[in-house]
Amino acid sequence: MTRPAYVRPYRPADQEALADVCVRTADNGGDSSHLYPDPGLMPALFAEPYAHLEPELAFVLDDGTGRAVGYVLGTADTRAFVDAFREVWLPRVTDRFPEPAGEPGTLTEAMTALLYRPERMILPELHGHPAHLHIDLLPPWQRKGHGRELMGAFLGALHDKGVRAVHLSMLTANTPARAFYDRLGFRVIDVPDPGPLTYLGRPTAGVGTESWAGSGWRARERARTAGSEG
């Protein structure tokens, strides 16, 4: 019997599904597979380094069969993450994605160049929101409350770590995503010359965290794990 979809911690076995979700949502919320010759580029930028460097802050939406169909992941400390990205993550992907020579001339080169500029994540205006996140759901699983559940799990984990505030960046043109973040209490952070991006932030405490952050969430996860092993 198939279980209802539920949020659980990320597992190493989810890596392929995590990458698939990233690819299928990386074009302003739509499928990006037609944009990049190597489908691993977007996951190498926006998903896999977080799961590798801070797996304790990675959560997935399990469709009830064990397959991840959405995720939220991020870092508790953007500055520390940037250092780890350069020192630990970048050497793992340089052979697959060599740094472009000169000014990028294609979309692939432009996105690849971002791999080599992790310091772009550090902006003085974001100092009061040291954590940041990425959240993505496959379209069939959107607008069903799962995004709120994922966000609650992540905010709760940050709150447990003593992190008070989090930020994210999004393409300004992605109006459905903006409406979602507005409903969750995110507010604009003014950043000079943000280009095509909007920066949003909110405290980690508040709506959506209580039912996931504490012992109740952990008890539910233990019960599900025990059920799958029994």
Protein Blocks (a to p, Z undefined) as FASTA:
>chain_A
ZZddddddddfklmmmmmmmmmmmmggoiafklmpmblklmmmmmmmmmmmmmmmlcccd
dehnopacbdcdddfblklmmmmmmmmmmmmmmmmmccdehjdfbfklmmmmmmmmmmlm
pcfklmmmmbccdddddfklgonopmmmmmmmmmmmmmmnopabdcddddfklmmlmmmm
mmnopacdddehkljadcddddfbdehklmmmmmmlmmmmmmmmmmmmZZ
